[in-house]
């Protein structure tokens, strides 16, 4: 009987250690997924601008999900970025982590961190800090 009690105590201790580790792993996976999606979106939008000479609708440029308002839930796939519109990348709780604003006149895509951030957004912002800049996809510096 005493051996059974010891086994139960040891299993309880192992569970107390393992559960927080599993939770942290799940959070890390959400951050990695968000960071990969942001990187993909920047690459997709740059490739689209380079190929077409202008920005298009979000749905035409990338498969990454964006919304039309900060912390909103309205799908932005039909939003045309040629009009210098801003779209937002949300985390899994619909909190906006980053904003994407395109400039149709010069081919610049500005990626900015949003101030209202959850732990997941803070992780995504930290993982994508090198992408939160003005990306120059167009311009007149190319010489033929």
C-alpha positions in Angstrom: 0.0 0.0 0.0 2.8 2.4 0.8 4.4 1.7 -2.5 1.2 2.7 -4.3 1.1 6.0 -2.4 4.8 6.7 -3.4 3.9 5.9 -7.0 1.0 8.3 -6.9 3.1 11.0 -5.3 5.8 10.6 -7.9 3.3 10.8 -10.7 1.8 13.9 -9.2 5.3 15.6 -9.1 6.0 14.6 -12.7 2.6 16.0 -13.8 3.3 19.2 -11.9 6.5 19.6 -13.9 5.2 18.5 -17.3 2.0 20.5 -17.6 3.7 23.9 -17.6 6.3 22.7 -20.1 3.5 21.5 -22.5 1.7 24.8 -22.1 4.9 26.8 -23.0 5.5 24.6 -26.0 2.0 25.3 -27.3 2.6 29.1 -26.9 5.9 28.8 -28.7 4.2 27.0 -31.5 1.6 29.8 -31.9 4.4 32.4 -32.0 6.4 30.5 -34.5 3.3 30.0 -36.7 2.5 33.8 -36.5 6.1 34.8 -37.3 6.3 32.5 -40.3 3.0 33.9 -41.6 4.2 37.5 -41.3 7.5 36.6 -43.1 5.5 34.8 -45.8 3.1 37.8 -46.2 6.0 40.3 -46.7 7.6 38.0 -49.2 4.4 37.4 -51.1 3.5 41.1 -51.3 7.0 42.0 -52.5 6.9 39.3 -55.2 3.4 40.4 -56.3 4.5 44.0 -56.5 7.7 43.1 -58.4 5.7 40.9 -60.9 2.7 43.2 -61.4 4.2 46.7 -60.8 1.5 47.5 -58.3 -0.1 46.2 -55.2 -3.4 44.3 -55.5 -6.0 42.9 -53.1 -4.7 41.1 -50.1 -6.3 37.9 -51.3 -4.6 38.1 -54.6 -1.2 38.8 -53.1 -1.0 36.2 -50.2 -2.9 33.5 -48.4 -2.1 34.9 -45.0 -5.1 36.1 -43.1 -5.5 39.8 -42.4 -8.3 41.9 -41.0 -9.5 45.4 -41.9 -9.5 47.1 -38.4 -7.2 46.8 -35.5 -8.4 44.0 -33.2 -11.2 43.3 -35.7 -12.5 40.2 -37.3 -13.5 41.4 -40.7 -11.6 39.5 -43.4 -9.3 41.8 -45.5 -8.8 39.6 -48.5 -10.8 42.0 -50.7 -8.9 45.1 -49.5 -7.0 46.7 -52.3 -3.6 48.0 -51.0 -3.2 50.3 -54.0 -5.2 52.9 -52.1 -2.7 53.0 -49.3 -5.0 51.0 -47.0 -3.8 49.4 -43.8 -4.5 45.8 -42.9 -3.7 44.1 -39.6 -2.3 40.7 -38.7 -4.0 39.2 -35.6 -2.8 36.5 -33.2 -5.0 33.5 -32.3 -7.1 35.7 -29.9 -7.9 38.3 -32.6 -5.5 40.9 -31.1 -3.7 42.9 -33.7 0.1 42.3 -33.5 1.3 44.1 -36.7 -0.1 46.5 -39.3 0.8 46.5 -43.0 0.4 49.7 -45.0 1.3 49.9 -48.7 2.2 53.0 -50.6 0.9 52.6 -54.2 3.0 55.6 -55.4 6.5 54.3 -54.5 6.0 50.5 -53.8 6.8 50.7 -50.2 5.3 48.3 -47.7 5.4 49.5 -44.1 5.2 46.9 -41.4 4.6 48.3 -37.9 4.2 46.7 -34.5 0.9 47.4 -32.7 1.0 48.7 -29.1 -1.8 46.6 -27.7 -0.1 43.2 -27.4 -0.8 39.9 -25.7 2.0 37.6 -24.8 1.6 35.9 -28.1 1.8 39.3 -29.9 4.9 40.2 -28.0 6.5 37.0 -29.1 5.5 37.5 -32.7 6.7 41.1 -32.6 10.1 39.9 -31.1 10.4 37.2 -33.7 9.7 39.5 -36.6 11.4 42.7 -35.3 13.7 42.7 -38.4 10.5 42.8 -40.6 8.9 45.8 -38.8 10.4 48.3 -41.2 9.6 50.0 -44.5 10.2 47.5 -47.3 11.0 49.1 -50.6 9.8 47.0 -53.5 9.5 49.7 -56.2 11.4 52.8 -57.1 13.2 54.6 -59.9 16.8 53.5 -59.1 16.8 50.6 -61.6 18.8 51.5 -64.7 18.3 49.8 -68.1 
